Amino acid sequence: MQKIYVITAALVLGATMAARAEETATRLEELVITATRTPATVAQVGGSSVTVITAQEIEAKQQLTVEEVLKSAPGLNVVANGGLGTNTSVFIRGADAKNTLVLVDGIMFNDPSEANRGANLANLTTDNIERIEIVRGPMSVLFGSNATAGVINIITKKGKGRPGYYLGGEAGSHGTWKSYAGSSGAVERFNYALSLSRTEAQGFSTADDKNDRIPHAHGTTSEKDGWRNTTFSGKAGYLLTPDCDISALARSMNSRVDLDSTVSGYLQDNKIGSPQEKYIDSKELLSKFNVHNRFMDGELDANLYYQHTGKERIIINDSGRSLYNGDSSEVGWQGTVTPVTANTVTLGLSYFAEEMDSSGGFIVIDKQTATVTSSWLQDQISLGERANVVVGARIDDHDRFGSAETYRVAPSYLFAATGTTLKGAYGTGFRAPSLFELYAPGYGDSTLEAEKSTGWDAGVEQELPGERLTVGITYFQARFDNLIQFDTTTWKYSQATGESTTRGVESFARFSPSTALEVTLAYTYTDTEDAGGVRLTRRPLSKGSLSTSYRFSEKLRTNAELLWVGERDENGTAKDKDGNRVSTLAPYTVVNLAGSYALTASLDVYGRIDNLFNEQYEEAWSYATPGLSCYGGLKYHF
C-alpha cells in the first residue's frame, strides 16, 4: 500500500503531457457522433454515458495499439493473451466481450468468422486516429446486434488546412521498431488524410520459464513470440456542390503473430524457420463510401452509404493449417431533420449481410450467411437550455429469427445555479447468434435463439466553481437473458437458462488547476453473476486509474498514468502444473510514463517507459505480460 502512495504522489507532483485545460473548458461543446449517430455536443446526448479519447491524449500516451490506449477508460476491462498482436478482448461494464460492438468510422470491426462474432483488437494500431468514442450501455437501438453492452467507435482523421507531411521512426524493448509516414490537408474542394506504418517486434515468450510467477500447466518455453504489422489508413472527401459532398475511406491491416507450439501436451520452443513454427496471419480490410446531401436550406441532412469489412485468418498450429474468412457489408440511408432548433429527428434504414467459411484444421464450415433489414427512429429533444432527452426505437428483421424490437430513452437535466447535472438511460438490446455458434460442425447448434438484454444507469456530475474541478458518479445495471454459452461438458454451444447480471458504479474526478496541468482519476466497481450465481471470469470487481498531463513549456510535454486492476476470477479450465485449480488472478498496478520535446519547429523527439516498476502480472491465466520496457523515437513534420 505504501508503494501505491509513493507512486501516486510521484504522478501528481511529477505531472506529465500536453495541457488540456483548453479542452476541459470547452468539453461540453465537443461534438460526439456515436451516442446519437449525429454530430451532437456532450450536453445534447442526454443521459448517455460517453467517454471521448482525443488525438492529443493518444499522442500523449504514445502507445502503439488501441487496446493499450483503452485500458484506463472507465467501465472497460481489456484482456490480452500475451504481448503485441495476441488475441485481445474488451469487456464493457462486466458484460461478455461479444456484447461490445467495435466500429472504425462506423464500420463494423467485429469479425463474422470469430466464434462469437467478437472484436479482436490485437492489430488495431493508433495510426491516423482523430478520437475514440466509447458509449456504455445498450445501444442496439442505433447499431443492432452485438451492441448490447456498448459501442467503441474509432474515428480516423479528416484532412483540413494546408497540406502537411510527416515521417518518423521509433525503437525500443523486445526488439520493437516502427517506421511511419503520412500526409493530410485540404485543397479547395478536396480533403484527404493518409498514413502508412510498419511495426515489428521480436516480442517475448508468453510462457517463459523465467516468469516464475506462472506455474504453467503445459510446461514452459523461452522462444520469443514476435509480431509484424503493416497498416494503411486513408480518407478522402470532395465537395461536389455547396449542398453535396462525397467521401471514401479504407483501412488495411496485414499482421502476423507467432504462437507457442504444443506437442504431446507440452509447450515447445517455436523457432523461426523451424518445423515447429506456428503463427497466425491476418488480413483485414475496412472500406466505406458515403454521399452526404443537405436539403431545405440545411433542415434535412441525409447520408447514403455502403461499407464493407473483409477478414482472413490463416492459423498454422499443431492441428495443421486452418483458414477462416469473414465478410460483412451494409448499405443504408440516414436522414436527420430539424423542424425546430430544439428538436432533431433521425430516421435510418439499412440492409446488413454477413458470411463466413473455414477450411483445413478440424473445423470445416461451408459458406454460411445471414442478413438483417433494419429501420430506426430517434428524437433528440432540448427543453430549454437545461433539459435534454434522447428517445429511440428500432426494428431488426433477421432472415432467421424474424423481427426484434429495441428501444432506448436517455434524459438529462442541468441545475445551472449549482452546476449539477442529473442523467440516466434505459434501453433494451439483442444479439443474434454468430454463424460459428450456429453452424460449426460438432460445436454449433442451428436451433439457438437470439440473446436479449435490458440495461439502465443513473448518475450525477458536478462542476465546481471556476470550472477547474468536475466529478461524476454513475450506477449501472444490466440483465442478459437467453445467453449463448459454450458447455465444456458437451463441447457444444447451448442456450443458458436463467439470466446473467452486471451492476456497479463508475466514477471520475477531473482537475485542471492551471492551463498546463490536468489530473484525471477514475474508479469502476463491477459486480457480475452468471445464471448460476457465479462471478463472471476475467472481470475485476475494482479497477482504478490516475492520469496526469503537464506542459512545462511549448516544447516540453509529459504524461504519466497509473492503472490498478483488482482480483479477477478465472475459468474452470485454468490449472497449474500440478493440476490444481487456479481460481483467481492477482491484482496488479502498472505505471507508464511518456514525454516529448520539440528540438526544432519541425522535429520532435519522444519516448515512453511502460511498466515503470516492472510489475509481474497476468491479464489471462498463464499468459505473460511485458515487464519494464523503454521506447524512443523521432518525428519530422513539414
C-alpha positions in Angstrom: 0.0 0.0 0.0 2.9 2.4 0.8 4.3 1.7 -2.7 1.0 2.8 -4.2 1.0 6.0 -2.1 4.6 6.8 -3.3 3.6 6.1 -7.0 0.5 8.3 -6.7 2.5 11.2 -5.1 5.1 10.9 -7.8 2.4 11.1 -10.5 0.7 14.1 -9.1 3.9 16.0 -8.2 5.9 15.0 -11.3 2.8 15.6 -13.5 3.0 14.8 -17.2 1.9 15.8 -21.1 0.2 18.3 -23.1 -2.1 20.6 -21.3 -5.7 20.0 -21.9 -7.2 22.9 -19.9 -8.5 24.5 -23.1 -10.1 21.2 -23.9 -11.7 21.0 -20.5 -13.2 24.5 -20.7 -14.9 23.5 -23.9 -15.6 19.9 -23.1 -19.4 20.3 -23.2 -19.1 21.8 -26.6 -17.1 18.9 -28.0 -19.0 17.1 -30.8 -19.6 13.3 -30.5 -21.2 11.1 -33.1 -21.7 7.6 -31.7 -24.2 8.4 -28.9 -26.8 9.6 -31.4 -25.3 8.8 -34.9 -25.4 12.5 -35.5 -22.9 15.3 -34.5 -24.0 16.5 -31.1 -22.4 18.1 -28.1 -22.0 16.1 -24.9 -24.9 18.1 -23.4 -27.2 17.1 -26.3 -26.7 13.4 -26.0 -29.0 13.3 -22.9 -28.1 10.8 -20.2 -25.7 8.7 -22.4 -22.5 7.6 -20.6 -19.8 8.8 -23.1 -16.0 8.9 -22.9 -14.0 10.6 -25.6 -10.3 9.9 -26.0 -8.8 12.6 -28.2 -5.9 12.6 -30.6 -4.0 14.7 -28.1 -4.5 12.1 -25.4 -3.5 9.3 -27.8 -0.4 11.2 -28.8 0.4 11.9 -25.1 0.4 8.2 -24.2 2.4 7.3 -27.3 1.1 3.7 -27.3 1.3 1.6 -30.4 -2.1 0.0 -30.2 -5.7 0.9 -29.5 -6.0 -1.7 -26.8 -3.2 -0.1 -24.8 -5.0 3.3 -25.0 -8.3 1.8 -23.9 -7.0 0.1 -20.7 -7.5 3.2 -18.5 -11.0 4.1 -19.7 -13.8 3.8 -17.1 -16.1 0.9 -17.3 -13.8 -1.1 -19.6 -11.6 -4.1 -19.0 -9.1 -5.1 -21.7 -7.6 -8.6 -21.7 -4.7 -9.7 -24.0 -3.4 -13.2 -24.2 0.2 -12.1 -24.1 2.1 -9.4 -25.9 1.6 -7.3 -29.0 -0.6 -9.0 -31.6 -2.1 -11.6 -29.4 -5.9 -12.1 -29.1 -7.3 -9.1 -27.2 -10.9 -8.7 -25.9 -12.7 -5.8 -24.3 -15.4 -6.0 -21.7 -17.8 -3.1 -21.1 -19.5 -2.9 -17.7 -18.7 -6.6 -17.0 -20.6 -8.0 -20.0 -19.1 -10.6 -22.3 -16.7 -9.3 -25.0 -19.3 -10.4 -27.6 -21.7 -7.8 -26.2 -19.4 -5.0 -27.3 -19.6 -3.6 -30.9 -16.4 -2.1 -32.2 -16.5 0.3 -35.1 -14.0 2.1 -37.3 -15.6 5.2 -38.7 -19.0 3.5 -38.2 -17.8 0.3 -40.0 -18.3 -2.9 -38.0 -14.9 -4.2 -36.9 -16.3 -7.4 -35.2 -15.3 -10.5 -37.2 -18.2 -12.7 -38.6 -15.8 -15.7 -38.6 -14.9 -15.4 -34.9 -16.6 -17.9 -32.7 -18.9 -15.3 -31.1 -18.6 -12.5 -33.7 -16.3 -10.8 -31.3 -13.8 -8.0 -31.9 -10.1 -8.8 -31.6 -8.3 -5.5 -31.1 -4.8 -7.1 -31.4 -3.9 -5.5 -34.8 -5.6 -2.1 -34.4 -2.8 0.5 -34.2 -3.2 4.1 -33.2 -2.2 5.4 -36.7 -4.3 8.3 -38.1 -6.9 8.3 -35.3 -8.7 11.5 -34.5 -10.6 10.2 -31.5 -12.1 7.2 -29.9 -15.7 7.5 -28.6 -17.0 5.0 -26.0 -20.7 4.8 -25.3 -21.5 2.5 -22.3 -24.9 0.8 -22.0 -27.3 -0.9 -24.5 -27.0 0.7 -28.0 -28.8 -1.9 -30.1 -31.4 0.8 -30.9 -28.9 2.5 -33.1 -26.4 -0.3 -34.0 -28.3 -3.5 -33.9 -26.7 -6.8 -32.8 -23.6 -7.0 -30.6 -24.1 -3.5 -29.1 -25.9 -4.8 -26.1 -23.3 -3.6 -23.6 -21.9 -0.6 -25.5 -20.1 0.7 -28.6 -16.5 1.7 -29.2 -16.1 3.9 -32.3 -12.6 4.6 -33.6 -12.8 7.7 -35.8 -9.9 8.5 -38.2 -8.7 11.9 -39.1 -10.1 14.1 -41.8 -7.8 16.4 -43.8 -8.0 20.1 -43.2 -5.9 23.2 -43.7 -2.7 23.5 -45.7 -1.4 20.0 -46.8 1.3 18.8 -44.4 3.5 15.8 -44.2 5.3 13.8 -41.6 7.6 10.8 -41.2 9.2 9.1 -38.2 10.5 6.1 -36.5 10.9 4.6 -33.1 12.5 1.6 -31.4 12.8 0.0 -28.0 12.4 -3.0 -25.8 11.6 -6.5 -27.0 13.3 -5.8 -30.4 10.5 -3.4 -31.3 10.7 -0.9 -34.1 8.2 1.2 -36.1 8.5 3.4 -39.2 5.7 5.6 -40.4 4.7 8.4 -42.7 1.6 10.3 -43.6 0.1 13.4 -45.1 -3.2 15.3 -44.7 -4.8 18.6 -45.7 -7.3 20.3 -47.9 -7.0 21.9 -51.4 -10.1 23.9 -52.5 -12.9 21.3 -52.6 -10.8 18.2 -51.9 -9.6 17.0 -48.5 -7.5 13.9 -47.6 -5.7 12.1 -44.7 -3.2 9.3 -45.4 -0.9 7.2 -43.2 1.3 4.2 -43.6 3.2 2.3 -40.9 5.3 -0.8 -40.4 5.8 -2.3 -37.0 7.9 -5.3 -36.0 8.6 -6.7 -32.5 10.6 -9.8 -31.6 8.4 -9.9 -28.5 8.9 -12.1 -25.5 7.7 -15.6 -24.6 4.2 -15.6 -23.4 5.1 -18.8 -21.5 8.7 -18.1 -20.4 10.1 -20.2 -17.6 11.8 -17.1 -16.2 8.4 -15.8 -15.3 8.4 -17.9 -12.1 5.1 -16.4 -11.0 3.4 -18.6 -13.7 3.4 -22.3 -12.9 2.3 -23.3 -16.5 0.1 -26.3 -16.9 1.8 -27.4 -20.1 5.4 -26.6 -19.4 7.4 -23.5 -20.5 9.2 -22.1 -23.5 11.9 -19.5 -23.9 11.3 -18.5 -27.5 10.1 -15.0 -28.4 6.6 -14.6 -29.8 7.0 -11.8 -32.4 4.5 -9.6 -34.2 4.6 -7.8 -37.5 2.0 -5.3 -38.7 1.6 -3.1 -41.7 -1.3 -0.6 -41.5 -2.6 1.8 -44.2 -5.3 4.3 -43.4 -6.8 6.7 -45.9 -9.8 9.1 -46.0 -10.7 11.5 -48.8 -13.6 13.8 -49.5 -14.8 16.1 -52.3 -17.4 18.9 -52.2 -19.4 18.5 -55.3 -21.8 21.4 -54.6 -22.4 23.6 -51.6 -25.0 21.1 -50.5 -23.5 17.8 -51.6 -20.2 16.1 -50.8 -18.8 12.6 -51.2 -16.2 10.7 -49.1 -14.4 7.4 -49.1 -12.1 5.7 -46.7 -10.2 2.5 -46.3 -8.1 0.9 -43.6 -5.9 -2.1 -44.3 -4.1 -4.2 -41.7 -1.7 -7.1 -42.5 -0.3 -8.9 -39.5 1.5 -12.0 -38.3 1.9 -13.1 -34.6 4.0 -16.1 -33.6 2.4 -18.8 -31.4 3.8 -21.4 -29.0 3.8 -24.9 -30.3 2.1 -27.6 -28.2 3.5 -31.1 -28.7 2.1 -34.0 -26.6 0.5 -31.5 -24.3 3.7 -29.5 -23.6 4.8 -26.2 -25.0 7.8 -26.4 -27.2 10.2 -23.7 -28.5 8.8 -22.0 -31.6 12.0 -21.2 -33.5 11.6 -19.0 -36.6 12.1 -21.2 -39.7 11.9 -24.4 -37.7 9.5 -27.2 -38.5 7.6 -26.3 -35.3 7.0 -22.7 -36.5 3.4 -21.7 -35.5 1.7 -18.3 -36.3 -1.5 -16.5 -37.3 -1.5 -14.4 -40.4 -4.3 -11.8 -40.5 -5.6 -9.7 -43.3 -8.2 -7.1 -42.5 -9.7 -4.5 -44.9 -12.4 -2.0 -44.0 -13.9 0.4 -46.6 -16.7 2.9 -46.8 -18.3 5.2 -49.4 -20.7 8.0 -48.4 -22.8 10.6 -50.2 -23.9 13.4 -48.0 -26.6 15.8 -49.0 -28.3 18.9 -47.4 -31.8 19.8 -48.4 -34.3 22.6 -47.5 -31.6 25.1 -46.5 -29.9 22.5 -44.3 -33.0 21.5 -42.4 -32.7 17.9 -43.8 -29.3 16.3 -43.6 -29.0 12.9 -45.5 -26.4 10.2 -45.8 -26.4 7.3 -48.3 -23.6 4.9 -47.5 -22.0 1.5 -48.3 -19.5 -0.1 -46.1 -17.6 -3.4 -46.0 -15.4 -5.4 -43.7 -13.3 -8.3 -45.0 -11.2 -10.5 -42.7 -9.0 -13.5 -43.4 -7.1 -15.5 -40.8 -4.6 -18.3 -41.6 -3.7 -20.3 -38.4 -0.7 -22.6 -38.5 -0.5 -24.7 -35.4 -0.3 -28.4 -34.3 -3.7 -29.0 -36.0 -2.2 -28.0 -39.3 -3.3 -25.1 -41.5 -6.7 -23.5 -40.9 -8.3 -20.7 -42.9 -11.1 -18.5 -41.7 -12.9 -15.9 -43.9 -15.4 -13.4 -42.6 -17.2 -10.7 -44.5 -19.8 -8.2 -43.7 -21.4 -5.4 -45.7 -24.1 -2.8 -45.1 -25.9 -0.4 -47.4 -28.0 2.3 -45.6 -29.6 5.7 -45.6 -29.9 8.0 -42.7 -31.8 11.3 -42.7 -31.8 14.0 -40.0 -34.4 16.7 -39.9 -34.5 19.7 -37.5 -38.1 21.1 -37.6 -37.2 23.5 -34.8 -33.9 24.3 -33.1 -34.8 22.2 -30.0 -35.8 19.1 -31.9 -33.7 16.8 -34.1 -35.4 13.7 -35.6 -33.3 10.9 -37.2 -34.7 8.1 -39.4 -32.5 5.3 -40.7 -32.8 2.3 -43.0 -30.2 -0.4 -43.7 -29.6 -3.8 -45.1 -26.8 -5.8 -43.5 -25.3 -9.1 -44.7 -22.5 -11.3 -43.2 -20.9 -14.5 -44.2 -18.1 -16.9 -43.1 -16.4 -20.1 -44.1 -13.5 -22.1 -42.8 -11.3 -24.9 -44.2 -8.5 -27.0 -43.1 -7.8 -28.0 -39.5 -10.5 -29.8 -37.6 -13.4 -27.3 -38.1 -14.7 -27.0 -41.7 -17.6 -24.7 -42.3 -19.1 -24.3 -45.8 -20.1 -20.7 -46.6 -22.9 -19.6 -44.3 -24.8 -16.3 -44.5 -27.2 -14.1 -42.5 -29.0 -10.9 -43.4 -30.7 -8.2 -41.4 -33.0 -5.4 -42.6 -33.3 -2.6 -40.1 -35.1 0.7 -39.5 -34.7 3.1 -36.6 -36.2 6.4 -35.4 -34.7 8.8 -32.9 -35.8 12.1 -31.4 -33.3 14.4 -29.7 -35.3 17.0 -27.7 -34.0 20.0 -25.8 -36.3 21.6 -23.3 -34.7 24.9 -22.8 -31.0 25.1 -22.1 -31.1 22.7 -19.2 -33.1 19.6 -20.1 -32.3 17.1 -22.9 -33.8 13.8 -23.7 -33.0 11.2 -26.5 -35.7 8.7 -27.4 -35.2 6.0 -30.0 -36.8 2.8 -31.3 -35.6 0.2 -33.8 -36.9 -2.9 -35.7 -34.4 -5.5 -37.0 -35.8 -8.2 -39.3 -33.3 -11.1 -39.3 -33.7 -13.7 -42.1 -33.5 -16.5 -39.5 -35.0 -15.2 -36.2 -37.7 -12.8 -37.5 -38.1 -9.3 -36.1 -36.6 -7.9 -32.9 -37.7 -4.6 -31.4 -35.4 -2.5 -29.2 -35.8 1.0 -27.7 -33.9 3.5 -25.5 -34.5 6.7 -23.6 -31.7 8.9 -22.1 -32.7 12.1 -20.3 -30.5 14.7 -18.5 -31.1 17.9 -16.6 -28.7 20.7 -15.6 -29.2 22.8 -12.5 -27.4 25.8 -13.7 -27.2 27.5 -10.3 -25.2 24.7 -8.8 -23.5 23.2 -11.9 -25.2 19.9 -11.2 -26.2 17.5 -14.0 -28.6 14.6 -13.4 -28.6 12.0 -16.1 -29.8 8.5 -16.8 -30.6 5.9 -19.6 -32.7 2.8 -20.1 -32.6 0.6 -23.1 -33.0 -2.9 -24.5 -30.8 -4.9 -26.8 -30.5 -8.2 -28.7 -27.6 -10.3 -30.1 -28.2 -12.8 -32.9 -26.1 -16.0 -32.6 -22.9 -15.9 -34.7 -22.5 -18.1 -37.8 -20.0 -20.2 -35.9 -22.3 -20.7 -33.0 -25.0 -21.9 -35.4 -23.1 -24.0 -37.9 -19.7 -25.2 -36.6 -19.8 -29.0 -37.1 -19.9 -30.8 -33.7 -19.9 -27.5 -31.8 -22.7 -25.3 -33.2 -26.5 -25.6 -32.7 -28.8 -24.3 -35.5 -31.7 -24.1 -33.1 -30.1 -21.3 -31.0 -32.2 -18.3 -30.4 -31.2 -14.6 -30.1 -29.9 -13.2 -26.8 -31.9 -10.4 -25.2 -30.9 -7.7 -22.7 -32.0 -4.7 -20.7 -29.9 -2.1 -19.0 -30.1 1.2 -17.2 -28.0 3.7 -15.4 -28.4 6.8 -13.4 -25.8 9.4 -12.4 -24.8 12.8 -11.4 -22.0 15.2 -12.5 -20.9 18.2 -10.5 -18.8 21.1 -11.9 -17.4 23.2 -9.1 -16.9 27.0 -9.3 -14.1 28.1 -11.6 -14.6 25.1 -13.9 -11.4 23.6 -12.6 -12.9 20.5 -10.9 -15.6 18.2 -12.3 -16.6 15.0 -10.5 -19.2 12.4 -11.5 -20.6 9.1 -10.4 -23.0 6.6 -12.3 -24.7 3.5 -11.1 -25.4 0.9 -13.8 -27.2 -2.4 -14.1 -27.8 -4.8 -16.9 -29.6 -8.2 -17.4 -28.8 -10.7 -20.1 -31.3 -13.4 -21.0 -31.1 -16.4 -23.2 -27.3 -16.2 -23.2 -25.4 -18.5 -25.6 -22.6 -20.3 -23.8 -20.0 -23.0 -24.6 -20.6 -26.0 -22.5 -17.3 -27.7 -21.6 -19.1 -30.9 -20.7 -20.8 -31.4 -24.0 -18.4 -29.3 -26.0 -21.3 -27.6 -27.7 -22.9 -24.2 -27.7 -26.2 -24.1 -25.8 -28.8 -21.6 -24.5 -28.4 -20.9 -20.8 -31.4 -20.9 -18.5 -31.9 -18.0 -16.2 -30.1 -14.7 -16.6 -26.7 -13.1 -16.1 -26.5 -9.7 -14.4 -23.9 -7.0 -14.1 -24.1 -4.0 -11.8 -21.7 -1.4 -10.5 -20.5 2.1 -10.2 -18.4 4.3 -12.5 -16.8 7.5 -11.0 -14.3 10.1 -12.1 -12.7 13.4 -11.0 -11.1 15.8 -13.4 -8.9 18.6 -12.0 -7.3 21.4 -14.0 -5.6 23.8 -11.6 -3.8 25.6 -14.4 -3.6 25.8 -18.2 -0.6 23.5 -18.1 -1.8 20.7 -15.8 -4.7 18.3 -15.8 -5.3 15.3 -13.4 -7.9 12.7 -14.0 -8.9 10.0 -11.5 -11.3 7.2 -12.4 -12.7 4.2 -10.5 -15.1 1.4 -11.5 -16.7 -1.2 -9.3 -18.3 -4.1 -11.2 -20.2 -7.0 -9.7 -21.2 -9.8 -12.1 -23.2 -13.1 -11.8 -23.9 -15.8 -14.4 -27.2 -17.7 -14.4 -25.9 -19.9 -11.6 -24.9 -17.1 -9.4 -21.1 -17.5 -10.2 -19.0 -14.4 -10.8 -18.0 -14.0 -14.4 -14.4 -14.6 -15.3 -11.7 -12.0 -16.0 -13.8 -9.1 -14.8 -12.3 -7.2 -11.9 -14.5 -6.2 -9.0 -12.5 -3.0 -8.8 -10.4 -1.0 -11.2 -8.9 2.4 -11.0 -6.7 4.8 -12.9 -4.9 8.1 -12.3 -3.6 10.1 -15.2 -1.7 13.4 -15.2 -0.6 15.6 -18.1 1.7 18.6 -17.8 3.2 21.0 -20.3 6.4 22.5 -18.9 6.7 24.8 -22.0 5.6 24.9 -25.6 8.4 22.5 -26.3 8.3 20.0 -23.4 5.3 17.9 -22.7 4.9 14.9 -20.3 2.3 12.3 -19.4 2.0 9.7 -16.6 -0.6 7.1 -15.9 -1.2 4.6 -13.1 -3.5 1.7 -13.8 -4.7 -0.6 -10.9 -6.7 -3.7 -11.7 -8.2 -5.8 -8.8 -8.5 -9.5 -8.4 -10.4 -11.5 -11.1 -11.9 -14.9 -11.3 -10.5 -17.4 -13.9 -12.4 -20.0 -15.8 -12.7 -23.6 -14.7 -10.1 -25.0 -17.1 -7.2 -22.9 -15.5 -4.9 -25.3 -13.7 -1.3 -25.1 -12.5 1.4 -27.6 -13.5 0.4 -29.8 -10.6 -3.2 -30.0 -11.8 -4.6 -27.7 -9.1 -7.5 -25.4 -10.0 -6.5 -21.7 -10.5 -9.5 -19.7 -9.3 -8.2 -16.1 -9.3 -5.7 -13.8 -10.9 -3.8 -11.5 -8.6 -4.4 -7.7 -8.7 -1.7 -5.5 -10.2 -0.5 -1.9 -10.6 1.2 -0.6 -13.7 2.7 2.8 -14.2 3.6 4.3 -17.6 5.4 7.5 -18.4 5.8 9.4 -21.7 7.2 12.7 -22.9 8.1 14.7 -26.0 10.4 17.6 -26.8 10.4 19.9 -29.9 14.0 20.1 -30.9 13.1 22.4 -33.8 9.9 23.7 -35.3 9.8 20.6 -37.5 11.5 17.9 -35.4 10.2 16.2 -32.2 11.9 13.6 -30.0 9.8 11.5 -27.8 9.9 8.5 -25.5 8.0 6.4 -23.1 8.5 3.9 -20.3 5.9 1.2 -19.8 5.5 -0.7 -16.6 8.0 1.5 -14.7 8.2 -0.7 -11.6 8.5 -3.9 -13.6 5.2 -5.3 -12.2 4.8 -9.0 -12.8 1.1 -9.8 -13.6 -1.3 -11.6 -15.9 -4.4 -10.4 -17.8 -5.3 -14.0 -18.6 -4.0 -17.1 -16.8 -0.6 -18.4 -18.0 0.0 -15.6 -20.5 2.9 -13.4 -19.6 2.9 -9.7 -19.9 5.8 -7.3 -20.7 8.0 -6.1 -17.8 9.8 -2.8 -17.7 10.0 -1.5 -21.3 11.5 1.6 -22.9 11.0 3.2 -26.3 12.1 6.3 -28.1 11.6 7.9 -31.5 11.9 10.9 -33.8 9.1 12.6 -35.8 9.7 15.1 -38.6 6.8 17.1 -39.9 6.7 19.7 -42.6 
